[in-house]
Amino acid sequence: MISAKKVPFTFLYQTLTTEDFISYLVNHAKGSAYPAVGAADFENACVVVPCKKLLTIFDNVMLPIPIITNRLQAKNANLRRTREMLLPRLISGEVDVSRLDIAIPEEAVA
């Protein structure tokens, strides 16, 4: 199991999702119908780990990104649910929008 015990999770995530690391995993996958990478492949992978000071600076810069990403994903899910609820009602005429003052850009009409 991979865990961030010695390095910040932000560094571990960024390192394990690089194209180089993914290529390494693809090249070490075994099996044709369901290619998989074994634990030994992860253990044998070479990862350059900077000093603690640089790891701390990296983590301070990167930490807000997953937090903001999670918030935006939650907002998108809420907007998607709202759209799925409202769109059928708008199309059927159940919700009357004729009296709303909605400015439609000319590009959208054309």
LOMI-391512 format. One record per residue: y, z, x negated of N, C-alpha, C in turn. Coordinates in steps of 0.05 Angstrom, whole numbers. Each point is the difference from the previous one (the first is absolute). Example, Ala and Ser with C-alpha at 12.3 -4.5 7.8 and 13.67 -1.06 7.14 Angstrom:
<loros>
loro ny->-114, nz->156, nx->-264, cay->24, caz->0, cax->18, cy->24, cz->0, cx->-18
loro ny->21, nz->-14, nx->7, cay->24, caz->1, cax->-16, cy->22, cz->14, cx->15
</loros>
This chain:
<loros>
loro ny->-24, nz->0, nx->-17, cay->24, caz->0, cax->17, cy->25, cz->0, cx->-18
loro ny->19, nz->-16, nx->8, cay->25, caz->-1, cax->-15, cy->20, cz->19, cx->13
loro ny->11, nz->16, nx->-17, cay->21, caz->19, cax->11, cy->21, cz->3, cx->-21
loro ny->23, nz->8, nx->9, cay->23, caz->4, cax->-18, cy->2, cz->29, cx->-9
loro ny->-18, nz->8, nx->-18, cay->0, caz->27, cax->-10, cy->16, cz->3, cx->-25
loro ny->0, nz->-21, nx->-17, cay->14, caz->1, cax->-25, cy->26, cz->-16, cx->-1
loro ny->3, nz->-17, nx->20, cay->24, caz->-17, cax->2, cy->11, cz->1, cx->29
loro ny->25, nz->-5, nx->4, cay->11, caz->-1, cax->28, cy->-14, cz->-22, cx->16
loro ny->-4, nz->5, nx->25, cay->-13, caz->-21, cax->17, cy->15, cz->-26, cx->0
loro ny->27, nz->2, nx->-3, cay->16, caz->-25, cax->0, cy->-8, cz->-18, cx->-23
loro ny->-4, nz->13, nx->-24, cay->-8, caz->-16, cax->-23, cy->-29, cz->-11, cx->4
loro ny->-18, nz->17, nx->10, cay->-27, caz->-9, cax->4, cy->-1, cz->-23, cx->19
loro ny->14, nz->2, nx->22, cay->0, caz->-22, cax->20, cy->11, cz->-26, cx->-12
loro ny->23, nz->2, nx->-13, cay->12, caz->-24, cax->-12, cy->-18, cz->-12, cx->-21
loro ny->-14, nz->16, nx->-15, cay->-17, caz->-10, cax->-21, cy->-25, cz->-14, cx->11
loro ny->-12, nz->13, nx->21, cay->-25, caz->-11, cax->11, cy->4, cz->-23, cx->19
loro ny->25, nz->-7, nx->6, cay->5, caz->-22, cax->18, cy->13, cz->-24, cx->-14
loro ny->1, nz->1, nx->-27, cay->12, caz->-22, cax->-15, cy->-20, cz->-23, cx->1
loro ny->10, nz->-24, nx->-4, cay->-17, caz->-24, cax->-1, cy->-21, cz->2, cx->-23
loro ny->9, nz->11, nx->-22, cay->-19, caz->3, cax->-23, cy->-23, cz->18, cx->7
loro ny->6, nz->23, nx->12, cay->-22, caz->18, cax->7, cy->-18, cz->-11, cx->21
loro ny->11, nz->-13, nx->20, cay->-16, caz->-12, cax->21, cy->-18, cz->-22, cx->-12
loro ny->11, nz->-16, nx->-19, cay->-16, caz->-21, cax->-13, cy->-23, cz->13, cx->-16
loro ny->6, nz->22, nx->-13, cay->-21, caz->15, cax->-14, cy->-23, cz->8, cx->20
loro ny->8, nz->10, nx->23, cay->-20, caz->8, cax->20, cy->-16, cz->-24, cx->10
loro ny->14, nz->-21, nx->6, cay->-14, caz->-24, cax->10, cy->-20, cz->-10, cx->-21
loro ny->8, nz->0, nx->-25, cay->-18, caz->-9, cax->-21, cy->-24, cz->18, cx->-5
loro ny->2, nz->25, nx->9, cay->-22, caz->19, cax->-4, cy->-16, cz->5, cx->26
loro ny->7, nz->-13, nx->21, cay->-14, caz->4, cax->26, cy->-28, cz->-12, cx->-2
loro ny->-19, nz->14, nx->12, cay->-28, caz->-9, cax->0, cy->-9, cz->-5, cx->28
loro ny->-16, nz->-20, nx->4, cay->-10, caz->-7, cax->26, cy->13, cz->-25, cx->10
loro ny->-16, nz->-16, nx->15, cay->12, caz->-26, cax->10, cy->8, cz->2, cx->29
loro ny->-17, nz->12, nx->17, cay->7, caz->2, cax->28, cy->22, cz->20, cx->5
loro ny->-2, nz->22, nx->-15, cay->20, caz->22, cax->3, cy->7, cz->10, cx->-28
loro ny->18, nz->-14, nx->-14, cay->7, caz->9, cax->-27, cy->13, cz->28, cx->0
loro ny->-9, nz->16, nx->-18, cay->10, caz->28, cax->-2, cy->3, cz->8, cx->-29
loro ny->19, nz->19, nx->-4, cay->5, caz->10, cax->-27, cy->-12, cz->28, cx->-1
loro ny->-14, nz->6, nx->-21, cay->-12, caz->26, cax->-3, cy->19, cz->21, cx->-12
loro ny->-7, nz->25, nx->2, cay->16, caz->22, cax->-11, cy->3, cz->-4, cx->-30
loro ny->-21, nz->-9, nx->-14, cay->2, caz->-4, cax->-29, cy->21, cz->-20, cx->-7
loro ny->4, nz->-20, nx->17, cay->21, caz->-20, cax->-6, cy->27, cz->12, cx->0
loro ny->5, nz->19, nx->18, cay->25, caz->14, cax->0, cy->3, cz->18, cx->-24
loro ny->-22, nz->14, nx->-6, cay->0, caz->19, cax->-23, cy->5, cz->-15, cx->-26
loro ny->-10, nz->-24, nx->-2, cay->3, caz->-16, cax->-25, cy->26, cz->-16, cx->-2
loro ny->15, nz->0, nx->21, cay->25, caz->-15, cax->1, cy->20, cz->14, cx->-19
loro ny->15, nz->-17, nx->-15, cay->21, caz->10, cax->-18, cy->26, cz->0, cx->15
loro ny->13, nz->23, nx->1, cay->26, caz->2, cax->13, cy->18, cz->14, cx->-20
loro ny->23, nz->-12, nx->-5, cay->20, caz->12, cax->-18, cy->16, cz->20, cx->16
loro ny->0, nz->25, nx->-10, cay->14, caz->22, cax->14, cy->23, cz->8, cx->-18
loro ny->25, nz->-2, nx->10, cay->23, caz->9, cax->-16, cy->1, cz->30, cx->-3
loro ny->19, nz->9, nx->-16, cay->4, caz->29, cax->-4, cy->9, cz->13, cx->26
loro ny->-2, nz->26, nx->1, cay->7, caz->15, cax->24, cy->29, cz->-4, cx->9
loro ny->18, nz->-2, nx->-19, cay->28, caz->-4, cax->6, cy->4, cz->-26, cx->15
loro ny->-12, nz->-22, nx->-10, cay->3, caz->-26, cax->14, cy->-15, cz->1, cx->27
loro ny->-22, nz->13, nx->2, cay->-14, caz->3, cax->25, cy->17, cz->14, cx->21
loro ny->14, nz->21, nx->-9, cay->17, caz->15, cax->18, cy->23, cz->-18, cx->10
loro ny->13, nz->-15, nx->-19, cay->22, caz->-18, cax->8, cy->-10, cz->-21, cx->19
loro ny->-24, nz->-12, nx->-6, cay->-12, caz->-20, cax->17, cy->-5, cz->11, cx->28
loro ny->-11, nz->24, nx->1, cay->-6, caz->12, cax->26, cy->25, cz->6, cx->16
loro ny->21, nz->9, nx->-13, cay->25, caz->6, cax->14, cy->12, cz->-25, cx->12
loro ny->-2, nz->-23, nx->-14, cay->10, caz->-25, cax->10, cy->-17, cz->-11, cx->22
loro ny->-26, nz->2, nx->-3, cay->-19, caz->-14, cax->18, cy->-7, cz->17, cx->25
loro ny->2, nz->26, nx->-1, cay->-8, caz->17, cax->22, cy->12, cz->-6, cx->27
loro ny->26, nz->-7, nx->1, cay->11, caz->-6, cax->27, cy->-12, cz->-25, cx->13
loro ny->-11, nz->-18, nx->-16, cay->-10, caz->-26, cax->11, cy->-22, cz->4, cx->20
loro ny->-22, nz->15, nx->-6, cay->-21, caz->3, cax->20, cy->10, cz->16, cx->25
loro ny->19, nz->18, nx->-5, cay->10, caz->16, cax->23, cy->15, cz->-18, cx->19
loro ny->18, nz->-17, nx->-11, cay->15, caz->-19, cax->16, cy->-19, cz->-21, cx->13
loro ny->-20, nz->-9, nx->-15, cay->-19, caz->-19, cax->11, cy->-15, cz->12, cx->24
loro ny->-8, nz->25, nx->-2, cay->-14, caz->12, cax->23, cy->18, cz->2, cx->24
loro ny->25, nz->8, nx->-5, cay->19, caz->2, cax->23, cy->5, cz->-27, cx->13
loro ny->3, nz->-21, nx->-17, cay->5, caz->-27, cax->11, cy->-25, cz->-10, cx->15
loro ny->-24, nz->6, nx->-10, cay->-24, caz->-8, cax->14, cy->-2, cz->14, cx->27
loro ny->7, nz->25, nx->1, cay->0, caz->15, cax->26, cy->20, cz->-12, cx->19
loro ny->24, nz->-7, nx->-10, cay->20, caz->-12, cax->17, cy->-9, cz->-28, cx->10
loro ny->-13, nz->-15, nx->-17, cay->-10, caz->-27, cax->8, cy->-22, cz->3, cx->21
loro ny->-17, nz->20, nx->-3, cay->-21, caz->4, cax->20, cy->12, cz->7, cx->27
loro ny->21, nz->17, nx->-1, cay->13, caz->8, cax->25, cy->14, cz->-25, cx->13
loro ny->13, nz->-16, nx->-16, cay->13, caz->-25, cax->10, cy->-21, cz->-19, cx->12
loro ny->-23, nz->-2, nx->-13, cay->-22, caz->-17, cax->9, cy->-10, cz->9, cx->28
loro ny->-4, nz->27, nx->2, cay->-9, caz->11, cax->26, cy->20, cz->-5, cx->22
loro ny->26, nz->4, nx->-7, cay->21, caz->-4, cax->19, cy->1, cz->-29, cx->9
loro ny->-2, nz->-18, nx->-19, cay->0, caz->-29, cax->7, cy->-24, cz->-7, cx->18
loro ny->-23, nz->10, nx->-7, cay->-24, caz->-6, cax->16, cy->2, cz->12, cx->29
loro ny->15, nz->22, nx->3, cay->4, caz->11, cax->26, cy->21, cz->-15, cx->16
loro ny->22, nz->-8, nx->-14, cay->23, caz->-12, cax->14, cy->-4, cz->-30, cx->6
loro ny->-11, nz->-15, nx->-19, cay->-2, caz->-29, cax->3, cy->-13, cz->-9, cx->26
loro ny->-23, nz->11, nx->8, cay->-11, caz->-9, cax->25, cy->18, cz->6, cx->24
loro ny->14, nz->23, nx->-1, cay->18, caz->7, cax->21, cy->24, cz->-19, cx->1
loro ny->10, nz->-8, nx->-23, cay->22, caz->-18, cax->-1, cy->-8, cz->-28, cx->10
loro ny->-23, nz->-9, nx->-8, cay->-10, caz->-27, cax->8, cy->-5, cz->-1, cx->30
loro ny->-11, nz->22, nx->11, cay->-7, caz->0, cax->29, cy->25, cz->5, cx->17
loro ny->22, nz->8, nx->-12, cay->24, caz->5, cax->16, cy->1, cz->29, cx->10
loro ny->-19, nz->16, nx->-7, cay->-1, caz->28, cax->9, cy->24, cz->15, cx->-10
loro ny->10, nz->-7, nx->-24, cay->24, caz->12, cax->-12, cy->22, cz->-21, cx->3
loro ny->21, nz->7, nx->14, cay->22, caz->-19, cax->5, cy->21, cz->3, cx->-23
loro ny->4, nz->-22, nx->-13, cay->20, caz->0, cax->-22, cy->24, cz->-18, cx->6
loro ny->2, nz->-8, nx->25, cay->22, caz->-19, cax->6, cy->28, cz->12, cx->-2
loro ny->2, nz->26, nx->2, cay->26, caz->12, cax->-1, cy->7, cz->11, cx->-28
loro ny->-18, nz->-3, nx->-18, cay->6, caz->9, cax->-28, cy->19, cz->-19, cx->-14
loro ny->18, nz->11, nx->-15, cay->19, caz->-16, cax->-15, cy->-13, cz->-5, cx->-28
loro ny->-16, nz->-22, nx->-1, cay->-14, caz->-6, cax->-24, cy->11, cz->-26, cx->-12
loro ny->11, nz->2, nx->-25, cay->10, caz->-24, cax->-13, cy->-23, cz->-14, cx->-14
loro ny->-4, nz->-25, nx->6, cay->-21, caz->-16, cax->-12, cy->13, cz->-19, cx->-20
loro ny->-8, nz->1, nx->-26, cay->12, caz->-18, cax->-19, cy->-7, cz->-29, cx->7
loro ny->19, nz->-18, nx->-5, cay->-4, caz->-29, cax->6, cy->-25, cz->-11, cx->-14
loro ny->-6, nz->9, nx->-24, cay->-23, caz->-10, cax->-15, cy->-26, cz->6, cx->15
loro ny->-1, nz->22, nx->15, cay->-24, caz->8, cax->15, cy->-4, cz->-18, cx->24
loro ny->21, nz->-11, nx->11, cay->-2, caz->-16, cax->24, cy->-9, cz->-28, cx->-7
loro ny->9, nz->-10, nx->-23, cay->-6, caz->-28, cax->-8, cy->-28, cz->-4, cx->-9
</loros>
